[in-house]
Amino acid sequence: MMIEAKTEPDAGLRRVVRANVLNVVFEVIVPMALFYGLRSAGVSQWWALMAGVLVAAPYVLWTIARNRKIDLIALVTLSVLVLSVVLGLLSDDPRTLAIREGWTAALGGLFGAWMLVTVFVGRPAQLTLGRTIAEVKRGAEGAAAWAARWDTDARFRRGLRIDTAAWGGVLVISAVTHIVLVYTLPIDLISLVTTVQWFAMLAALIVWHVWYLKKENLDA
């Protein structure tokens, strides 16, 4: 029984990680690779961008069919894909298809802004997100024990507020930077530069996040 209790959270965490890796591969890496592959073959910017949009759709629809529900992430992704296709069909300007990049960044920025609000109003977003992670890793009782520290540990409260503020601030800054790049860069550079920019900021934030959680004993 003790072995099962330890392996189930690990298996759940692996599923979460695997799902996120697959999302990145099929919604970011594959469309970008297809875009540059088609461009190197002489395909126009409009068709290369449209192909990058359409190639991500089957994976999103498959995840919805597999899970038998439309979660928030799938709904956002699907709405962005539909918006990109509609705008692309209404205009032959390839930059209209690049709005997908700006739209996705804007949603990330709104999420970051919400996180910043929770630092000052109610409880910080990282308390809710951390509890979800703790439940995957430790089970319901372990997650409840972790979250209960909010009521008794001032350092815990301060640490979660700082961590939430850091995530919110970086997401907002990244979104603004992303949108500016989408509307100022040459079209052929948008996908590459914005992807590198996003992953660079995310990697730096995750490294700081892991270090800070260990330093302040906040790990869920």
C-alpha positions as CSV (number, residue, x, y, z in Angstrom):
1,M,0.0,0.0,0.0
2,M,2.8,2.4,0.8
3,I,4.4,1.8,-2.6
4,E,1.1,2.6,-4.4
5,A,0.7,5.8,-2.4
6,K,4.1,7.0,-3.6
7,T,3.9,5.9,-7.2
8,E,0.4,7.3,-8.0
9,P,1.4,10.9,-7.4
10,D,4.6,10.3,-9.4
11,A,2.6,8.8,-12.3
12,G,0.1,11.8,-12.1
13,L,3.0,14.3,-12.2
14,R,4.5,12.4,-15.2
15,R,1.2,12.6,-17.0
16,V,1.0,16.4,-16.4
17,V,4.6,16.9,-17.7
18,R,4.0,14.7,-20.7
19,A,0.8,16.5,-21.6
20,N,2.5,19.9,-21.5
21,V,5.5,18.6,-23.5
22,L,3.1,17.3,-26.2
23,N,1.2,20.6,-26.2
24,V,4.5,22.5,-26.9
25,V,5.5,20.0,-29.6
26,F,2.3,19.9,-31.5
27,E,1.2,23.5,-31.0
28,V,4.5,25.3,-31.2
29,I,7.4,23.2,-32.6
30,V,5.6,21.4,-35.4
31,P,3.8,24.5,-36.8
32,M,7.1,26.5,-36.7
33,A,9.1,23.7,-38.3
34,L,6.4,23.3,-41.0
35,F,6.4,27.1,-41.6
36,Y,10.1,27.3,-42.2
37,G,10.2,24.1,-44.1
38,L,7.5,25.4,-46.5
39,R,9.2,28.8,-46.8
40,S,12.5,27.1,-47.7
41,A,10.7,25.2,-50.4
42,G,9.4,28.4,-51.9
43,V,5.9,28.4,-50.5
44,S,4.3,31.9,-49.9
45,Q,4.2,33.4,-46.5
46,W,0.3,33.2,-46.4
47,W,0.2,29.5,-47.2
48,A,3.1,28.6,-44.9
49,L,1.4,30.4,-42.0
50,M,-2.0,28.9,-42.8
51,A,-0.4,25.4,-42.8
52,G,1.1,26.1,-39.4
53,V,-2.3,27.0,-38.1
54,L,-4.1,24.0,-39.6
55,V,-1.5,21.4,-38.5
56,A,-2.1,22.2,-34.9
57,A,-5.9,21.7,-35.1
58,P,-5.9,17.8,-35.3
59,Y,-4.0,17.5,-32.0
60,V,-6.3,20.0,-30.2
61,L,-9.4,18.1,-31.5
62,W,-7.8,14.8,-30.5
63,T,-7.2,16.0,-26.9
64,I,-10.8,17.1,-26.7
65,A,-12.1,13.8,-28.0
66,R,-9.7,11.9,-25.7
67,N,-10.7,13.8,-22.5
68,R,-14.3,14.0,-23.6
69,K,-14.5,17.6,-22.5
70,I,-13.3,21.0,-23.5
71,D,-11.0,22.4,-20.8
72,L,-9.9,26.1,-20.6
73,I,-6.6,25.5,-22.4
74,A,-8.2,23.6,-25.2
75,L,-10.9,26.2,-25.5
76,V,-8.4,29.0,-25.8
77,T,-6.3,27.1,-28.3
78,L,-9.3,26.2,-30.4
79,S,-10.5,29.8,-30.4
80,V,-7.1,31.1,-31.5
81,L,-7.0,28.6,-34.3
82,V,-10.5,29.4,-35.5
83,L,-9.8,33.2,-35.3
84,S,-6.6,32.7,-37.3
85,V,-8.3,30.7,-40.0
86,V,-11.2,33.2,-40.3
87,L,-8.9,36.3,-40.5
88,G,-6.7,34.5,-42.9
89,L,-9.6,33.7,-45.3
90,L,-10.9,37.3,-45.1
91,S,-7.5,38.8,-46.1
92,D,-4.6,37.8,-48.3
93,D,-2.2,39.7,-46.1
94,P,0.0,37.1,-44.3
95,R,0.4,39.4,-41.3
96,T,-3.3,38.8,-40.5
97,L,-2.4,35.1,-39.9
98,A,0.5,36.2,-37.6
99,I,-2.2,37.7,-35.2
100,R,-2.4,34.2,-33.8
101,E,1.0,34.9,-32.1
102,G,-0.2,38.2,-30.7
103,W,-3.6,36.8,-29.6
104,T,-2.0,34.0,-27.7
105,A,0.5,36.4,-26.0
106,A,-2.3,38.7,-25.1
107,L,-4.2,35.9,-23.3
108,G,-1.0,35.0,-21.4
109,G,-0.7,38.7,-20.4
110,L,-4.3,38.8,-19.1
111,F,-3.5,35.7,-17.0
112,G,-0.4,37.4,-15.7
113,A,-2.4,40.6,-14.9
114,W,-5.0,38.4,-13.0
115,M,-2.1,36.9,-11.0
116,L,-0.9,40.3,-10.0
117,V,-4.4,41.3,-8.9
118,T,-4.6,38.2,-6.6
119,V,-1.4,39.3,-4.8
120,F,-3.3,42.2,-3.4
121,V,-6.9,41.0,-3.5
122,G,-7.9,37.7,-1.8
123,R,-5.4,34.9,-1.9
124,P,-2.5,34.7,-4.4
125,A,-3.0,32.6,-7.5
126,Q,0.0,30.4,-6.6
127,L,-1.9,29.1,-3.6
128,T,-4.5,27.6,-5.9
129,L,-2.1,26.4,-8.5
130,G,0.3,25.0,-5.9
131,R,-2.5,23.1,-4.2
132,T,-3.4,21.5,-7.6
133,I,0.3,20.4,-8.0
134,A,0.4,19.2,-4.4
135,E,-2.6,17.1,-5.0
136,V,-1.0,15.4,-8.0
137,K,2.2,14.8,-6.0
138,R,0.9,14.1,-2.5
139,G,-2.8,13.3,-2.8
140,A,-5.7,15.2,-1.4
141,E,-4.5,15.0,2.3
142,G,-1.0,16.2,1.4
143,A,-2.4,19.1,-0.6
144,A,-4.8,20.1,2.2
145,A,-1.9,20.1,4.7
146,W,0.3,22.2,2.3
147,A,-2.5,24.8,1.7
148,A,-3.3,24.9,5.5
149,R,0.1,26.6,6.0
150,W,-1.5,29.8,4.7
151,D,-3.5,30.2,7.9
152,T,-0.5,29.7,10.3
153,D,2.7,30.6,8.5
154,A,3.4,34.3,7.7
155,R,6.6,33.4,5.8
156,F,4.5,31.0,3.6
157,R,2.0,33.8,2.8
158,R,4.8,36.3,2.0
159,G,6.6,33.8,-0.2
160,L,3.5,32.8,-2.2
161,R,2.7,36.5,-2.8
162,I,6.2,37.2,-4.0
163,D,6.2,34.1,-6.3
164,T,2.8,35.0,-7.7
165,A,3.9,38.6,-8.3
166,A,7.0,37.4,-10.2
167,W,5.0,35.1,-12.4
168,G,2.4,37.7,-13.1
169,G,5.0,40.4,-13.9
170,V,7.0,38.2,-16.2
171,L,3.8,37.1,-18.1
172,V,2.7,40.7,-18.6
173,I,6.1,41.8,-19.7
174,S,6.5,38.8,-22.0
175,A,3.0,39.5,-23.6
176,V,3.8,43.1,-24.3
177,T,7.2,42.2,-25.8
178,H,5.6,39.4,-27.8
179,I,2.9,41.7,-29.3
180,V,5.3,44.4,-30.2
181,L,7.5,41.8,-32.0
182,V,4.5,40.4,-33.9
183,Y,3.7,43.8,-35.4
184,T,7.2,45.1,-36.0
185,L,9.3,42.1,-37.2
186,P,9.5,40.9,-40.7
187,I,6.9,38.1,-41.1
188,D,9.5,35.4,-41.7
189,L,11.1,36.1,-38.4
190,I,8.0,36.3,-36.2
191,S,7.7,32.6,-35.4
192,L,11.4,32.1,-34.6
193,V,12.0,35.2,-32.6
194,T,8.8,35.2,-30.5
195,T,9.3,31.5,-29.7
196,V,12.9,32.0,-28.6
197,Q,11.8,35.1,-26.6
198,W,9.0,33.2,-24.9
199,F,11.1,30.1,-24.0
200,A,14.0,32.2,-22.8
201,M,11.8,34.2,-20.4
202,L,10.0,31.1,-19.3
203,A,13.2,29.2,-18.6
204,A,14.6,32.0,-16.6
205,L,11.4,32.3,-14.6
206,I,11.2,28.5,-13.9
207,V,14.8,28.4,-12.7
208,W,14.2,31.3,-10.3
209,H,10.9,29.8,-9.3
210,V,12.4,26.4,-8.3
211,W,15.3,28.1,-6.5
212,Y,12.9,30.4,-4.6
213,L,10.5,27.6,-3.6
214,K,13.4,25.6,-2.1
215,K,14.9,28.7,-0.4
216,E,11.6,29.6,1.2
217,N,10.4,26.0,1.8
218,L,7.3,26.6,-0.3
219,D,7.5,23.5,-2.5
220,A,4.1,21.8,-3.0
